[in-house]
């Protein structure tokens, strides 16, 4: 951990996969934090790397993440590489002794997700995922309702998400990124067999919020079908989920909301004592109980918009010792990866697949 001339500690942060989203969100977020230093970045492509170093005045850059981890002392590493490389890069950063924040999805198999959680615990390092809605106060309130038994035992749930990203998952340039430093590559988002598609690319957000609100739910089996985009990846996802203890669930995703519309995330939990509704699009959190001891929780207008800076600053707090590695695991759910892993296997096989 670096110190200023006055002895003030600063977290040294590195980024692996410094492409579109890192340039748009992560690098500015780190630079905004008064107690953080962007010490190193890694990305492929010499021209692109030089453009990044020049634009943000970064002193160290490499195309080899192993070399970066070996040469630069780092407190924390942000992983924003292509989906299929997240687990490999996160594992290497944890093994190098760093706290790690991994972009969604933080792995593309349930086995890798569980292994990363275990490795982080073994090394006493924090592992976080920037599911932006999970860091909102209303998500914590919803989580508290469930933990306190306000809806009783969950017996059924609905998790629906939809996004205005018809072009991205069709393998076309994302319209709203025309003036960005880099643009989302089709190879990451719309390539069959390389974790492209709506599930890995977007539905993980909604399922990550579900996992944060109801962390004790354990998925056991998934039956799913998918509708494909022109690029051959999933535009639409429909799944039935069986959870431990017999609870049932319906999971739905769509990439084709018209441009200019907000994200839709709608989570409904039905329990033995009542039900909970968390609706991001309409910005409402509602608790309804059979005994009529209900609650309508106010969400400020505009607070349904995801904030990409807050998770990064929370991660820097972790690197500075202001959060414990154990507390960070609340923001690294495995349930979303478990469901998506089984969802994709089921859509391919046409059968129910075990988690």
C-alpha positions in Angstrom: 0.0 0.0 0.0 1.5 3.3 -1.1 1.9 6.4 1.1 1.9 10.0 0.2 4.5 12.5 1.5 2.3 13.1 4.5 2.1 9.4 5.3 -1.5 9.1 4.1 -2.1 5.5 2.8 -3.3 5.0 -0.7 -4.6 1.7 -2.2 -2.6 0.6 -5.3 -5.1 -0.7 -7.9 -4.5 -2.6 -11.1 -6.9 -3.5 -13.9 -6.8 -6.6 -16.1 -9.0 -6.2 -19.2 -8.9 -2.4 -19.6 -11.3 -2.2 -22.5 -14.7 -0.4 -23.0 -16.2 -0.6 -19.6 -12.9 -0.1 -17.7 -12.2 3.0 -19.7 -15.7 4.3 -19.3 -16.3 3.5 -15.6 -13.5 1.8 -13.6 -10.5 4.0 -14.4 -12.4 7.2 -13.8 -13.9 5.8 -10.6 -10.5 4.8 -9.2 -9.0 8.2 -10.2 -11.9 10.0 -8.4 -11.1 8.3 -5.1 -8.7 10.4 -2.9 -7.2 7.3 -1.3 -6.5 5.2 -4.4 -3.8 5.1 -7.1 -4.3 3.5 -10.5 -0.9 1.8 -10.6 -1.1 -0.5 -13.6 -3.4 -1.6 -16.5 -3.3 -4.7 -18.7 -5.1 -5.1 -22.1 -4.4 -6.7 -25.4 -3.4 -4.7 -28.5 -0.4 -2.4 -28.5 -2.2 0.5 -30.2 -5.1 0.3 -27.8 -2.8 0.0 -24.8 -0.8 3.1 -25.8 -4.1 5.0 -26.4 -5.2 4.1 -22.9 -1.9 5.0 -21.2 -1.9 8.4 -23.0 -5.5 9.2 -22.4 -5.4 8.6 -18.7 -1.7 9.3 -18.0 -1.0 5.8 -16.6 2.6 5.0 -15.9 2.5 1.2 -16.3 0.8 -0.9 -19.0 1.2 -4.4 -20.2 -0.4 -6.9 -22.5 0.6 -9.8 -20.2 -1.4 -10.0 -16.9 1.1 -12.4 -15.3 3.9 -9.9 -16.0 1.9 -7.1 -14.5 1.1 -9.0 -11.3 4.8 -10.0 -11.0 6.2 -6.5 -11.6 3.8 -4.1 -9.9 3.0 -4.3 -6.1 -0.8 -4.1 -5.9 -3.4 -4.1 -3.2 -6.3 -4.8 -5.4 -7.0 -5.9 -8.9 -10.2 -5.2 -11.0 -11.0 -7.8 -13.6 -12.9 -6.5 -16.6 -11.6 -8.9 -19.3 -13.9 -11.0 -21.6 -16.4 -13.2 -19.7 -14.6 -16.4 -20.4 -11.3 -15.1 -18.9 -12.8 -13.8 -15.6 -12.1 -16.9 -13.5 -8.5 -17.3 -14.8 -7.6 -13.7 -14.2 -9.3 -13.5 -10.8 -7.5 -16.7 -9.7 -4.1 -15.3 -10.7 -4.8 -12.0 -8.8 -5.9 -13.8 -5.7 -2.8 -16.1 -5.8 -0.7 -12.9 -6.1 -2.1 -11.8 -2.8 -4.5 -9.1 -4.0 -8.1 -8.3 -3.2 -10.1 -8.8 -6.3 -13.2 -7.2 -7.8 -14.5 -9.2 -10.8 -16.9 -7.9 -13.4 -20.1 -9.8 -14.0 -20.3 -12.7 -14.6 -17.5 -13.4 -12.2 -17.2 -16.9 -13.6 -18.9 -18.9 -16.4 -19.2 -22.2 -14.6 -20.5 -23.0 -11.1 -17.3 -25.0 -10.4 -15.1 -22.0 -11.1 -17.3 -19.6 -9.0 -17.2 -21.9 -6.0 -13.4 -22.4 -6.4 -12.8 -18.6 -6.5 -14.9 -18.1 -3.3 -12.9 -20.9 -1.6 -9.5 -19.5 -2.8 -10.4 -16.0 -1.5 -11.3 -17.4 1.9 -8.1 -19.5 2.0 -5.9 -16.5 1.2 -7.9 -14.1 3.4 -8.5 -11.9 0.5 -11.7 -10.1 -0.4 -13.7 -11.1 -3.5 -16.3 -8.6 -4.8 -18.6 -8.3 -7.8 -20.0 -4.9 -8.8 -23.7 -5.8 -9.0 -24.6 -2.2 -8.8 -28.1 -2.6 -7.5 -26.8 -4.7 -4.6 -25.0 -1.7 -3.2 -28.3 0.4 -3.0 -29.9 0.9 0.4 -33.2 -0.5 -0.8 -31.4 -3.8 -1.6 -30.1 -3.9 2.0 -33.7 -3.2 3.2 -35.1 -6.1 1.1 -32.4 -8.4 2.3 -33.2 -7.5 5.9 -36.9 -8.2 5.4 -36.1 -11.7 4.1 -33.5 -12.4 6.8 -35.8 -11.2 9.5 -38.5 -13.7 8.4 -41.0 -10.9 7.4 -42.2 -13.0 4.4 -41.6 -16.4 6.2 -40.1 -19.3 4.2 -39.8 -18.5 0.5 -41.9 -21.0 -1.5 -41.9 -19.3 -5.0 -40.1 -16.5 -6.8 -40.1 -14.6 -10.0 -36.9 -12.9 -11.3 -37.4 -11.0 -14.6 -34.9 -8.7 -16.3 -34.9 -7.0 -19.7 -32.5 -4.5 -21.3 -32.4 -2.1 -24.3 -29.5 -4.0 -26.0 -30.9 -5.5 -29.2 -27.8 -4.4 -31.1 -25.2 -5.6 -28.7 -26.4 -9.2 -28.6 -26.9 -9.2 -32.4 -23.2 -8.7 -32.8 -23.6 -5.1 -33.9 -22.0 -1.9 -32.5 -23.8 -0.7 -29.4 -25.4 2.5 -30.6 -24.9 4.6 -27.4 -21.1 3.9 -27.4 -20.3 5.6 -30.7 -18.3 8.4 -28.9 -16.6 6.2 -26.3 -12.8 5.6 -26.2 -13.5 1.9 -26.9 -16.6 0.0 -27.9 -17.9 -3.3 -26.6 -16.4 -6.1 -28.8 -18.8 -8.5 -30.4 -16.4 -11.3 -29.6 -17.2 -10.9 -25.9 -21.0 -10.3 -26.0 -22.3 -12.1 -29.1 -20.1 -15.1 -29.9 -21.6 -18.5 -29.4 -19.5 -20.8 -27.3 -17.6 -18.0 -25.7 -20.1 -16.9 -23.0 -21.8 -14.5 -25.3 -25.5 -13.9 -24.9 -28.1 -12.2 -22.6 -27.7 -14.6 -19.7 -24.0 -14.1 -19.1 -24.1 -10.5 -20.3 -27.1 -9.2 -18.5 -29.4 -11.6 -16.6 -26.5 -12.1 -14.2 -27.3 -8.6 -12.9 -30.9 -9.6 -11.9 -29.9 -12.9 -10.6 -27.1 -11.3 -8.6 -29.6 -9.0 -7.0 -31.9 -12.0 -6.2 -28.9 -13.8 -4.6 -28.1 -10.7 -2.5 -31.7 -10.3 -1.3 -32.3 -14.0 -0.6 -28.8 -15.5 0.0 -30.0 -18.7 1.7 -31.8 -20.0 -1.4 -30.0 -22.9 -3.0 -30.9 -23.8 -6.6 -30.9 -27.5 -7.3 -32.2 -28.0 -10.9 -33.1 -25.8 -13.9 -35.2 -26.4 -17.0 -34.7 -23.8 -19.7 -35.2 -22.7 -23.3 -33.7 -19.8 -25.1 -34.5 -17.7 -28.2 -31.5 -16.7 -30.3 -30.3 -13.4 -31.7 -29.1 -13.1 -35.3 -25.6 -13.7 -34.0 -26.7 -17.1 -32.6 -26.6 -16.2 -28.9 -29.5 -16.0 -26.5 -31.7 -12.9 -26.9 -34.4 -14.5 -24.6 -34.1 -16.8 -21.6 -36.9 -18.6 -19.9 -36.2 -21.0 -17.0 -37.9 -22.9 -14.3 -35.8 -23.4 -11.2 -36.2 -25.9 -8.3 -34.6 -24.8 -5.0 -33.6 -26.9 -2.0 -36.6 -27.5 0.3 -39.0 -27.5 -2.7 -39.3 -23.8 -3.5 -40.0 -23.0 -7.1 -38.9 -20.2 -9.3 -39.3 -18.6 -12.7 -36.5 -16.7 -14.4 -36.9 -14.6 -17.5 -34.6 -12.4 -19.6 -34.9 -10.3 -22.8 -32.4 -8.2 -24.6 -34.9 -6.4 -26.9 -36.3 -3.5 -24.9 -36.5 -0.5 -27.2 -33.6 2.0 -27.0 -34.1 4.8 -24.5 -36.1 2.7 -22.1 -34.8 1.9 -18.6 -33.6 -1.5 -17.5 -36.3 -3.8 -16.1 -35.5 -5.8 -13.0 -38.5 -7.2 -11.2 -38.1 -9.6 -8.2 -41.0 -11.1 -6.4 -40.7 -13.5 -3.5 -43.7 -15.4 -2.2 -43.4 -16.8 1.3 -45.4 -18.5 4.0 -46.0 -15.2 5.8 -46.3 -12.8 2.9 -44.6 -11.5 -0.3 -42.0 -9.0 -1.3 -41.7 -7.0 -4.5 -38.6 -5.2 -5.6 -39.1 -3.4 -8.9 -36.2 -1.4 -10.2 -37.9 0.1 -13.3 -40.7 1.6 -11.3 -38.5 2.2 -8.2 -40.7 0.5 -5.6 -40.1 -1.9 -2.7 -43.3 -3.4 -1.2 -43.8 -5.9 1.6 -47.3 -7.5 1.9 -48.1 -9.8 4.8 -51.1 -12.0 5.6 -51.5 -10.3 8.9 -51.6 -6.9 7.2 -48.4 -5.6 8.9 -47.2 -4.3 5.5 -44.5 -1.9 4.4 -44.1 0.5 1.5 -40.4 1.6 1.3 -39.7 4.8 -0.6 -37.1 4.7 -3.3 -35.9 8.1 -4.4 -36.7 9.1 -8.0 -33.7 8.1 -10.1 -32.2 5.7 -7.6 -33.2 2.7 -9.8 -30.4 3.8 -12.2 -27.3 1.6 -11.5 -24.3 3.5 -10.1 -21.0 2.0 -11.3 -18.8 4.1 -9.1 -20.1 3.0 -5.6 -19.0 -0.6 -6.0 -15.5 0.5 -7.1 -15.2 2.8 -4.1 -16.4 0.1 -1.7 -13.7 -2.1 -3.2 -11.0 0.5 -2.5 -12.3 0.6 1.1 -11.7 -3.1 1.2 -8.1 -2.6 -0.1 -7.6 0.0 2.6 -8.7 -2.3 5.4 -12.0 -0.4 6.0 -13.9 -3.6 5.1 -13.0 -7.2 6.1 -12.6 -9.8 3.4 -15.4 -11.8 5.0 -17.9 -8.9 4.7 -17.0 -8.5 1.0 -18.4 -12.0 0.2 -22.0 -10.6 0.4 -21.2 -8.8 -2.9 -19.9 -12.0 -4.6 -22.9 -14.3 -4.9 -22.6 -17.7 -6.5 -26.3 -18.4 -7.0 -26.4 -16.4 -10.3 -23.6 -18.4 -11.7 -25.1 -21.7 -10.6 -28.4 -20.9 -12.2 -26.9 -19.6 -15.4 -24.5 -22.5 -15.8 -27.5 -25.0 -15.5 -29.7 -22.7 -17.7 -27.3 -22.8 -20.6 -26.8 -26.6 -20.2 -30.5 -27.1 -20.2 -31.2 -24.9 -23.2 -28.6 -26.9 -25.1 -29.7 -30.4 -24.0 -33.5 -29.8 -23.9 -33.5 -31.5 -20.5 -33.6 -30.5 -16.8 -30.1 -30.0 -15.6 -28.8 -30.3 -12.1 -27.0 -27.4 -10.4 
